């Protein structure tokens, strides 16, 4: 990447941050460390918008939207002996190292052809509006129908969802003998899930 391209990319990333902040205020969406998020009583919504440069010649502006019921993180934290996190700021569910990623419900990327601020703004306006629409429209059914155990945190999300539903044997089958993605003070999340389920199977 040439110095001019580096300068241009830095300028676009600065503008991305400014524009997203402005649009979040317009739609009453919160933002933390590059993540957009919104919490309802029964659903947590997150969007990640970024500029990617797979090559010097091709630059993209990308978005990804994810959802999860808040009780997933609540149960995760209880199992990991981190229950105090439940009372922390909602941003922890969006950016915390000990928070489930969520299920993807939308992904898009658009080539930055002219690499101008006006072009970027037009793309960002469409992305944030789409996220606002998803906040209004996406439901628990979208979460359930899109859980993929092969995705990042997929096993943990599905098994914890099954625990919430009281389906302990199914949760055990989902975890199997796999190691977990989270470990706090020697507590492996999948070990904690197995122990919890075995203690609740009648």
HUMO-V719396 format. One record per pair of residues at least 4 apart in sequence whose C-alpha atoms are under 7 Angstrom apart, sorted by the first residue. I is the first residue (numbers start at 0). GAP is how many residues later the second one is. D is the distance in whole Angstrom. If there is no record, write none. Layout:
I | GAP | D
I | GAP | D
This chain:
0 | 4 | 6
0 | 5 | 6
0 | 55 | 6
1 | 4 | 6
2 | 4 | 6
3 | 4 | 6
4 | 4 | 6
5 | 4 | 6
6 | 4 | 6
7 | 4 | 6
8 | 4 | 6
9 | 4 | 6
10 | 4 | 6
11 | 4 | 6
11 | 105 | 7
12 | 4 | 6
13 | 4 | 6
14 | 4 | 6
14 | 102 | 7
15 | 4 | 6
16 | 4 | 6
17 | 4 | 6
18 | 4 | 6
18 | 102 | 7
19 | 4 | 6
20 | 4 | 6
21 | 4 | 6
22 | 4 | 6
22 | 105 | 7
23 | 4 | 6
23 | 5 | 5
23 | 6 | 6
24 | 4 | 6
26 | 105 | 7
28 | 7 | 7
28 | 8 | 6
28 | 9 | 6
29 | 6 | 6
29 | 7 | 5
29 | 8 | 6
30 | 4 | 6
30 | 5 | 4
30 | 6 | 6
31 | 4 | 7
31 | 59 | 7
33 | 14 | 7
34 | 11 | 7
34 | 12 | 6
34 | 13 | 5
34 | 59 | 7
35 | 10 | 6
35 | 11 | 5
35 | 12 | 6
36 | 8 | 5
36 | 9 | 4
36 | 10 | 6
36 | 57 | 7
37 | 6 | 6
37 | 7 | 5
37 | 8 | 7
38 | 4 | 6
38 | 5 | 5
38 | 6 | 6
39 | 4 | 6
41 | 27 | 6
41 | 28 | 6
42 | 24 | 7
42 | 25 | 6
42 | 26 | 4
42 | 27 | 6
43 | 23 | 6
43 | 24 | 5
43 | 25 | 6
43 | 26 | 6
44 | 21 | 6
44 | 22 | 5
44 | 23 | 7
44 | 90 | 7
45 | 19 | 6
45 | 20 | 5
45 | 21 | 6
45 | 48 | 6
46 | 16 | 7
46 | 17 | 6
46 | 18 | 4
46 | 19 | 6
47 | 15 | 6
47 | 16 | 5
47 | 17 | 7
48 | 13 | 6
48 | 14 | 4
48 | 15 | 7
49 | 11 | 6
49 | 12 | 5
49 | 13 | 7
50 | 9 | 6
50 | 10 | 4
50 | 11 | 6
51 | 7 | 6
51 | 8 | 5
51 | 9 | 6
52 | 5 | 6
52 | 6 | 5
52 | 7 | 6
53 | 4 | 6
53 | 5 | 7
57 | 53 | 7
58 | 52 | 6
58 | 53 | 6
59 | 49 | 6
59 | 50 | 5
59 | 51 | 4
59 | 52 | 5
60 | 48 | 6
60 | 49 | 5
60 | 50 | 6
60 | 51 | 7
61 | 46 | 6
61 | 47 | 4
61 | 48 | 6
62 | 44 | 6
62 | 45 | 5
62 | 46 | 6
62 | 64 | 7
63 | 42 | 6
63 | 43 | 4
63 | 44 | 7
64 | 39 | 6
64 | 40 | 6
64 | 41 | 5
64 | 42 | 6
65 | 36 | 5
65 | 37 | 5
65 | 38 | 4
65 | 39 | 6
66 | 35 | 5
66 | 36 | 5
66 | 37 | 7
66 | 76 | 7
67 | 34 | 5
67 | 35 | 6
67 | 75 | 6
69 | 4 | 7
70 | 4 | 6
71 | 4 | 6
71 | 85 | 7
71 | 88 | 6
71 | 89 | 7
72 | 4 | 6
72 | 26 | 6
72 | 27 | 6
73 | 4 | 6
73 | 12 | 6
74 | 4 | 6
75 | 4 | 6
76 | 4 | 6
76 | 5 | 5
76 | 6 | 5
76 | 8 | 7
77 | 4 | 6
77 | 5 | 5
78 | 110 | 7
78 | 113 | 6
79 | 104 | 6
79 | 107 | 6
79 | 109 | 6
87 | 4 | 7
90 | 4 | 6
91 | 4 | 5
92 | 6 | 5
97 | 84 | 7
99 | 53 | 6
100 | 52 | 6
102 | 40 | 6
102 | 43 | 6
102 | 44 | 6
114 | 4 | 7
115 | 4 | 6
116 | 4 | 6
117 | 4 | 6
118 | 4 | 7
119 | 4 | 6
120 | 4 | 6
121 | 4 | 7
122 | 4 | 6
123 | 4 | 6
124 | 4 | 6
125 | 4 | 6
126 | 4 | 6
127 | 4 | 6
128 | 4 | 6
129 | 4 | 6
130 | 4 | 6
131 | 4 | 7
132 | 4 | 6
133 | 4 | 5
137 | 4 | 6
138 | 4 | 7
139 | 4 | 6
140 | 4 | 6
141 | 4 | 6
142 | 4 | 6
146 | 7 | 7
146 | 11 | 7
147 | 6 | 5
148 | 5 | 4
148 | 6 | 5
148 | 9 | 7
149 | 4 | 6
152 | 4 | 6
152 | 28 | 7
153 | 4 | 6
154 | 4 | 6
154 | 19 | 6
154 | 20 | 6
155 | 4 | 6
156 | 4 | 6
157 | 4 | 6
158 | 4 | 6
158 | 12 | 4
158 | 15 | 6
158 | 16 | 7
159 | 4 | 6
160 | 4 | 6
161 | 4 | 6
161 | 5 | 5
161 | 6 | 7
161 | 8 | 7
161 | 9 | 5
162 | 4 | 6
162 | 5 | 6
162 | 8 | 6
166 | 4 | 6
167 | 4 | 6
167 | 29 | 5
167 | 32 | 7
167 | 33 | 6
168 | 4 | 6
169 | 4 | 6
170 | 4 | 6
171 | 4 | 6
171 | 22 | 6
171 | 25 | 7
174 | 15 | 6
178 | 11 | 6
179 | 8 | 6
179 | 9 | 5
179 | 10 | 5
181 | 6 | 6
181 | 7 | 6
182 | 4 | 5
182 | 5 | 4
182 | 6 | 6
183 | 4 | 7
186 | 5 | 7
187 | 4 | 6
188 | 4 | 6
189 | 4 | 6
190 | 4 | 6
191 | 4 | 6
192 | 4 | 6
193 | 4 | 6
194 | 4 | 6
195 | 4 | 6
196 | 4 | 6
